[in-house]
C-alpha cells in the first residue's frame, strides 16, 4: 500500500481564461475531503486562489498548463510564500507523473 506524502495537496489545471483547482485534504478520521473551485486568470483572482491554498495549509501543489499560463500563478504562489510547499513546475510534471505510474505498475 502506498503511504501518503502529504495530508493536503492541490492540483491546478491552468487555462488561458480559467484555473480549476482541486484540493484533497485528509480529515481527522483519515478520510479524503475533495474541494474543487474555479478562478479566473485575472491577477486578483489568482491571488485569491493562492490565499485559499495558504489558509488550507496545502503541502504540495501540482500545476498543469499549456504554454506560459502557469507563470503568473506560480508568481502568486511565491507571493503567498507557498513556493516552499513543493510546487512542481509544469515542465517536470509529465516526467514525474510517468515515473509514479511506472512505479505503481511495477510494484503491484
Phi and psi in degrees as GROMACS dihedral restraints (atoms count N, CA, C in turn):
[ dihedral_restraints ]
;  ai    aj    ak    al  type     phi  dphi    fc
    3     4     5     6     1   -86.4    20    10
    4     5     6     7     1   132.6    20    10
    6     7     8     9     1   -93.2    20    10
    7     8     9    10     1   150.8    20    10
    9    10    11    12     1   -69.0    20    10
   10    11    12    13     1   141.7    20    10
   12    13    14    15     1   -98.4    20    10
   13    14    15    16     1   -10.7    20    10
   15    16    17    18     1  -156.0    20    10
   16    17    18    19     1   149.8    20    10
   18    19    20    21     1   -90.7    20    10
   19    20    21    22     1   -13.1    20    10
   21    22    23    24     1  -146.1    20    10
   22    23    24    25     1   115.8    20    10
   24    25    26    27     1  -128.8    20    10
   25    26    27    28     1   154.5    20    10
   27    28    29    30     1  -132.0    20    10
   28    29    30    31     1   140.4    20    10
   30    31    32    33     1  -118.2    20    10
   31    32    33    34     1   127.3    20    10
   33    34    35    36     1  -112.6    20    10
   34    35    36    37     1   125.1    20    10
   36    37    38    39     1  -106.5    20    10
   37    38    39    40     1   106.2    20    10
   39    40    41    42     1  -102.1    20    10
   40    41    42    43     1   121.1    20    10
   42    43    44    45     1  -113.9    20    10
   43    44    45    46     1  -179.9    20    10
   45    46    47    48     1   -64.0    20    10
   46    47    48    49     1   -41.2    20    10
   48    49    50    51     1  -113.8    20    10
   49    50    51    52     1    -7.6    20    10
   51    52    53    54     1  -149.2    20    10
   52    53    54    55     1   149.9    20    10
   54    55    56    57     1  -122.4    20    10
   55    56    57    58     1   126.7    20    10
   57    58    59    60     1  -105.1    20    10
   58    59    60    61     1   124.7    20    10
   60    61    62    63     1  -119.3    20    10
   61    62    63    64     1   126.4    20    10
   63    64    65    66     1  -113.8    20    10
   64    65    66    67     1   126.6    20    10
   66    67    68    69     1  -111.5    20    10
   67    68    69    70     1   127.3    20    10
   69    70    71    72     1  -113.6    20    10
   70    71    72    73     1   122.0    20    10
   72    73    74    75     1  -124.6    20    10
   73    74    75    76     1   141.7    20    10
   75    76    77    78     1   -90.4    20    10
   76    77    78    79     1   124.0    20    10
   78    79    80    81     1   -85.0    20    10
   79    80    81    82     1  -177.4    20    10
   81    82    83    84     1   -65.1    20    10
   82    83    84    85     1   -21.0    20    10
   84    85    86    87     1   -89.5    20    10
   85    86    87    88     1    -0.1    20    10
   87    88    89    90     1    85.6    20    10
   88    89    90    91     1     5.0    20    10
   90    91    92    93     1   -85.2    20    10
   91    92    93    94     1   147.5    20    10
   93    94    95    96     1   -87.0    20    10
   94    95    96    97     1   132.6    20    10
   96    97    98    99     1  -111.5    20    10
   97    98    99   100     1   125.9    20    10
   99   100   101   102     1  -110.3    20    10
  100   101   102   103     1   130.0    20    10
  102   103   104   105     1  -128.1    20    10
  103   104   105   106     1   135.1    20    10
  105   106   107   108     1  -125.3    20    10
  106   107   108   109     1   130.4    20    10
  108   109   110   111     1  -132.1    20    10
  109   110   111   112     1   152.3    20    10
  111   112   113   114     1  -115.6    20    10
  112   113   114   115     1   140.6    20    10
  114   115   116   117     1  -131.0    20    10
  115   116   117   118     1   145.4    20    10
  117   118   119   120     1   -76.0    20    10
  118   119   120   121     1   167.7    20    10
  120   121   122   123     1   -96.6    20    10
  121   122   123   124     1    17.7    20    10
  123   124   125   126     1   -72.7    20    10
  124   125   126   127     1   149.8    20    10
  126   127   128   129     1   -52.2    20    10
  127   128   129   130     1   -46.4    20    10
  129   130   131   132     1   -67.3    20    10
  130   131   132   133     1   -31.6    20    10
  132   133   134   135     1   -70.3    20    10
  133   134   135   136     1   -39.1    20    10
  135   136   137   138     1   -65.6    20    10
  136   137   138   139     1   -36.7    20    10
  138   139   140   141     1   -69.3    20    10
  139   140   141   142     1   -32.1    20    10
  141   142   143   144     1   -62.2    20    10
  142   143   144   145     1   -43.1    20    10
  144   145   146   147     1   -59.2    20    10
  145   146   147   148     1   -48.6    20    10
  147   148   149   150     1   -61.7    20    10
  148   149   150   151     1   -40.1    20    10
  150   151   152   153     1   -65.8    20    10
  151   152   153   154     1   -39.0    20    10
  153   154   155   156     1   -62.9    20    10
  154   155   156   157     1   -43.3    20    10
  156   157   158   159     1   -63.0    20    10
  157   158   159   160     1   -39.2    20    10
  159   160   161   162     1   -66.3    20    10
  160   161   162   163     1   -44.3    20    10
  162   163   164   165     1   -69.4    20    10
  163   164   165   166     1   -20.5    20    10
  165   166   167   168     1   -85.4    20    10
  166   167   168   169     1    -0.6    20    10
  168   169   170   171     1    57.3    20    10
  169   170   171   172     1    43.8    20    10
  171   172   173   174     1   -64.1    20    10
  172   173   174   175     1   140.0    20    10
  174   175   176   177     1  -106.7    20    10
  175   176   177   178     1   -24.5    20    10
  177   178   179   180     1  -143.4    20    10
  178   179   180   181     1   131.1    20    10
  180   181   182   183     1  -124.6    20    10
  181   182   183   184     1   127.2    20    10
  183   184   185   186     1  -117.9    20    10
  184   185   186   187     1   129.3    20    10
  186   187   188   189     1  -114.5    20    10
  187   188   189   190     1   137.5    20    10
  189   190   191   192     1  -122.8    20    10
  190   191   192   193     1   127.6    20    10
  192   193   194   195     1  -155.9    20    10
  193   194   195   196     1   148.2    20    10
  195   196   197   198     1   -98.3    20    10
  196   197   198   199     1   144.9    20    10
  198   199   200   201     1    69.1    20    10
  199   200   201   202     1  -143.3    20    10
  201   202   203   204     1  -105.2    20    10
  202   203   204   205     1    10.6    20    10
  204   205   206   207     1   -62.9    20    10
  205   206   207   208     1   -22.9    20    10
  207   208   209   210     1   -72.0    20    10
  208   209   210   211     1   -22.4    20    10
  210   211   212   213     1   -61.9    20    10
  211   212   213   214     1   -44.9    20    10
  213   214   215   216     1   -65.3    20    10
  214   215   216   217     1   -37.7    20    10
  216   217   218   219     1   -66.6    20    10
  217   218   219   220     1   -42.8    20    10
  219   220   221   222     1   -60.8    20    10
  220   221   222   223     1   -40.6    20    10
  222   223   224   225     1   -63.4    20    10
  223   224   225   226     1   -39.8    20    10
  225   226   227   228     1   -65.0    20    10
  226   227   228   229     1   -37.7    20    10
  228   229   230   231     1   -65.3    20    10
  229   230   231   232     1   -39.0    20    10
  231   232   233   234     1   -62.6    20    10
  232   233   234   235     1   -42.5    20    10
  234   235   236   237     1   -60.0    20    10
  235   236   237   238     1   -34.3    20    10
  237   238   239   240     1   -89.4    20    10
  238   239   240   241     1    10.2    20    10
  240   241   242   243     1    60.0    20    10
  241   242   243   244     1    36.7    20    10
  243   244   245   246     1   -98.1    20    10
  244   245   246   247     1    -3.2    20    10
  246   247   248   249     1   -60.2    20    10
  247   248   249   250     1   -37.9    20    10
  249   250   251   252     1   -72.1    20    10
  250   251   252   253     1    -1.1    20    10
  252   253   254   255     1   -90.2    20    10
  253   254   255   256     1    27.9    20    10
  255   256   257   258     1    60.9    20    10
  256   257   258   259     1    57.0    20    10
  258   259   260   261     1   -71.9    20    10
  259   260   261   262     1   134.3    20    10
  261   262   263   264     1  -100.7    20    10
  262   263   264   265     1   122.5    20    10
  264   265   266   267     1   -66.7    20    10
  265   266   267   268     1   136.2    20    10
  267   268   269   270     1   -57.2    20    10
  268   269   270   271     1   -27.9    20    10
  270   271   272   273     1   -62.8    20    10
  271   272   273   274     1   -34.8    20    10
  273   274   275   276     1   -96.2    20    10
  274   275   276   277     1   -10.5    20    10
  276   277   278   279     1   -59.5    20    10
  277   278   279   280     1   -45.2    20    10
  279   280   281   282     1   -58.6    20    10
  280   281   282   283     1   -42.9    20    10
  282   283   284   285     1   -66.0    20    10
  283   284   285   286     1   -39.2    20    10
  285   286   287   288     1   -64.3    20    10
  286   287   288   289     1   -45.0    20    10
  288   289   290   291     1   -59.2    20    10
  289   290   291   292     1   -48.1    20    10
  291   292   293   294     1   -64.4    20    10
  292   293   294   295     1   -35.0    20    10
  294   295   296   297     1   -65.9    20    10
  295   296   297   298     1   -42.7    20    10
  297   298   299   300     1   -65.4    20    10
  298   299   300   301     1   -47.0    20    10
  300   301   302   303     1   -62.3    20    10
  301   302   303   304     1   -42.8    20    10
  303   304   305   306     1   -59.7    20    10
  304   305   306   307     1   -40.9    20    10
  306   307   308   309     1   -63.6    20    10
  307   308   309   310     1   -43.3    20    10
  309   310   311   312     1   -64.6    20    10
  310   311   312   313     1   -39.8    20    10
  312   313   314   315     1   -70.9    20    10
  313   314   315   316     1   -33.6    20    10
  315   316   317   318     1   -87.4    20    10
  316   317   318   319     1   -15.0    20    10
  318   319   320   321     1  -115.5    20    10
  319   320   321   322     1    48.1    20    10
